[in-house]
Structure formats: structure tokens, C-alpha cells
Amino acid sequence: MKKVLILTYYFPPSGGSGVQRWMYFSRYLKEFGIEPIVLTVDPEKASYKFLDKKFLEHVKDVKVYRTSTMEPLKFYSKMVGGDERAEIPQGFAGESKPGLFRKISRFIRGNFFIPDARKGWNRYAYLKAKELIKNEKINIVITNGTPHSTHLVGLKLKKKNNIKWICDFRDPWTEAYYNKDMYRTSLAQKMDARLEHEVLSKADMITTIGPGMAKLLRSKLSVEEQAKVHFVYNGYDAELFKGLEKEESELFNILHLGILSENQPILPFIHALRKVLDKLEGMQEKVNLLFVGKVSPSIINQVKMFLPDITFTQIEYVPHHEAIQYMLNANLLLNSLAETKESELLISGKLMEYVATGNPILALGNPVGDAAKLLSSVDRAEVFSRDNESAIATFIEEIYSKWVKGDRYPKSGMEIYSRYETTRIYAGLIEQLEKNDLKG
């Protein structure tokens, strides 16, 4: 069986959405004749914001090697909040307006840890990867980012070993929405762009999560190199939905799952919901707005200010299997894409799972971006620009009115987006790269 080495910082027992892409690819690759060998970080040393030990079940049959690391984020969290995980930055969601200490910390991270503050893993990862390439006779290496510092390990391995190298991008690099909050100097920006360019130029193949990201990455390459960029959707795990049923509630449950930072404003949704509440008598007694995940304090304050008469609940984190049940139970799923110039590239990790529930979806973001294209084939799902409050209100009223009449929706069963099928596509790209190597 062909072996591939996968370098990924986030891997079980890390929790959250970032870990899931390669957790599932690793789980299913063997079914397509490829043995994944994963190199990741010792969870005792890693700067993981959340842990979800149930994720370990998904990779129990995967060969995993873990190394030490040396990075500042746990120390930063301890200094700020007295806990090694509670204050690990996560796109700055959950942070109030930064004070002097946080501003200085962001400046240091943005200008002295390029491309990111997890680059302390690179030395450990490189030495172990070199050993594994030799001992396991590996000729294809895959690096996954974010953190994009992991790609620098792949770059060094490519230069010093006879390997083929695939770079996988879950998020933009120099265009990352949080970069503007890092107080980066022009010199730091140039250094970061140079690293990104070298990685993209030297990689044998580049993969990413959707067509918009693929277009962005191709724009950074010469015409001759653009054909090496491919996209494979994240997908959803159909197995997680088996045996789970939707639970009926007396309340109309609106759910946002995941990070909700100031860069993902939902005030237009809040205003639109307020309009519908004022229009429909008694609706406020039936609405439950639920946030599951890290949420900016300013957004919580907006909810309390404009929607004081509805039920509102916020839970910081739940294990993935519980998150699936919350999604199934929701009557309206809210998704808020980051408000950046590159918003058309963004497909949140949870969007595929939203689709799998069959429940109505209201997304805020670019109405012609990747998320909109994906949802265009899905019933009861719309993407609205944030300046279109009237259309948002109309959609909320329509979904709520149908719920009052008793309309309920089955799970979608869109197998084309299942993790198994997306892994099939990724395995095909690995085989394609190997065949091209053999031809050479």
C-alpha cells in the first residue's frame, strides 16, 4: 500500500473545526489504497484551544507520531488569564477591546513570529519527518495549514529530500482576516509574502477547500504553474448522523455554531430578527437564540440590547457529536462569514454539516461567493449581504411561519459532500501526482 506522510499541527485530541479536514482524510484514505502516516504535536505541549478526546476514535487505526514543540501561546494564555488554554487566541473571538498588554502581544506575534506563533514546532517536525521519510520509504509529503508555518517544514523537506510535496490550505495565508489586527509593519508583511510565494512556487501540488480559494492561490502563480492547484471540499461525516434524530421543541431554535468574532458581524441579522419580532405578535415568547462556540463580547451585548425579550443562551464549547445534535434540533441555522475583501473565498467548516441536517440555513456574507454557490443547490438555504436587512427579515419570517404551521424537514442525505466521497477525490489527486512522478 502506498504511504504518504501528513504533517498537521491540529489533530485529535485537538477539538474544534480546524482539526476535522485531516482527521477524516486520514481515517478514510486506506479505503482507497493509501496508508496515511501522520506527524503532529504532542497534545501536552501543543497550543490547542479545545480538546475533544472523542475525536481520537476516528483515527484509532491511523499511525500517528507526535513530537514536542516550543511556542509562546500557552505562556501568553497563562499570563493573561491564569490558564494555559482559556486565552489562547482564536481569531480574537471572545476578546474584548484590546488593552495595552494585548496590543503589545499582538504586535510581537505579528512581527516577530512570521508566519505565525506556532513556528516553534518546525524544528521538531522537520527532524522527525526526515526520519520517517527514510524509515517508512515515503516519497509523498502533505503539509496542512493553518498554521502556515507547517508549510515551511514541507519546503525544507522538499529542498533536502527526493519527495513530492502537496500543500493543503484550509485558510488564506497573507490575506487571513486577522492579520489586520496584528499591527504588522510593512517589513513583516513583505517577509510573510516572500515565504508564501516560495512555498507556492516549490510545492508540486496545492490543494484547498473550495473554488474561490483555488482561484486566489492560482493568482499568485505563473500561468504555467496554475494547473497544480486543486480544490476538495471538507465534506461532512455521514456516520455521525446515523442513529441521531431531530428532537422537537416548543421553541423556534436559531443556532450559530462555532467562532463568532467582531470580523463576523451579525448586527444586520439581529436588526432583521427585531423587525420580525415586532411584526408577529407573540413570536418573542417562542424564539430561542443559541450560540455554541467562542463569541465576541460586543456581539453578546448587541443581542442583549436589541433582543432582550427572547430566550438567549451561549455555550462556549461542546464535543462534536453534541454539536451535531444541536444542529439537527435547530429550526434555523445561522452562519456568519468573516467580513473581509476575501469573503467570497470562505466556506466555514460547519457549512457542510449544516447542509446535511436538511434544516433552513441563513448565511451572512458575499452573495456570489463560494458559500453561495454551494448553497444554491440546497433547499431553504440563502446567503445575504449584510446590507440587505429587509431580505434577511423576509427569510426569517418565511421560515418561522412555516415552522408555526408544522413544517419540519428530513436530513438531506447529500452523499456527494460526505467525507468518504471527498477523501475519494483527494486520493485521486495523490495518485495523479504519483503517476506524473513515474512518467518523469
QUILIN-V786687 format. One line per field, one symbol per residue. ss: DSSP state (~ for helix, > for strand, _ for the rest). psi: psi as a letter, one per 40 degrees, with the letter a starting at -180 (. if undefined). burial: b if it has 16 or more other ideal C-beta (glycine too) atoms within 10 Angstrom, else e. A space follows every 10 residues. Layout:
BEGIN
ss: ???
psi: ???
burial: ???
END
This chain:
BEGIN
ss: _>>>>>>>__ ___>_____~ ~~~~~~~~~~ ~~_>>>>>>> >_________ >_~~~~~~~_ __>>>>>___ __~~~~~~~~ ~_________ _________~ ~~~~~~~~~~ ~~______~~ ~~~~~~~~~~ ~~~~~____> >>>>>___~~ ~~~~~~~~~~ ___>>>>>>_ ______~~~~ ~____~~~~~ ~~~~~~~~~~ ~~__>>>>__ ~~~~~~~~__ __~~~~~~>> >____>_~~~ ~_________ _>>>>>>__> ______~~~~ ~~~~~~~~~_ __~~~_>>>> >>__>_~~~~ ~~~~~~____ >>>>>____~ ~~~~~~~~~_ _>>>>>____ __~~~_____ ~~~~~~~___ >>>>_____~ ~~~~~_____ >>>>____~~ ~~~~~~~~~~ ~~~~______ ____~~~>~~ ~~~~~~~~~~ ~~~~~~~~~_
psi: hhiihhhhdh iheiaadddd dedddddedd effhhhhhha ihddeighdi igedddddfd ehhhhhiiih iedddddddd eeieddehig eeiehahhad dddddddddd eegheieeee dddddddddd dddddefheh hhihiiiedd ddddddddde igiihhhhhd iicdehdede eefhiddddd dddddddddd ddidihiaei ddddddddee iiddedeehi ihidaihddd ehehihhiie ihhhhhhaig idefiedddd dddddddddh heddeehhhh hhihhhdddd dddddefeei hhhhhdiiid ddddddddei ehhhhhiigi dfdeehhide dddddddeii hhihaheead ddddedehif hihhieefdd dddddddddd ddddeehihi idfgddeidd dddddddddd ddddddddd.
burial: eebbbbbbbb bbbbbbbbbb bbbbbbbbbe ebebebbbbb beeebbbbbb bbeebeebbe ebebbbbebe bbbbebbeeb eeeeeebbbb bbbbbeeeee ebeebbeebb bebbbbbbbb bbebbbebbe ebbeeeebbb bbbbbbbbbb bbbbbbbbee eebbbbbbbb bbbbebbbbe bbbbeeebbe ebeebbeebb eebbbbbbbb bbbbbbbbeb beeeeeebbb bbbbbbbbeb beeeebeeee ebbbbbbbbb bbbbbbebbb ebbbbbbeeb eebbebbbbb bbbbbbeebe ebbeeebeeb ebebeebbeb eebbbbbbbb bbbbbbbbbb ebbbbbbbbb bbbbbbbbbb bbbbbbbebb bbebbeebeb bbbbbbeebe ebbbbbbebb eebeeeeeee bbebeebbbb bbbeebbeeb eebbeeeeee
END
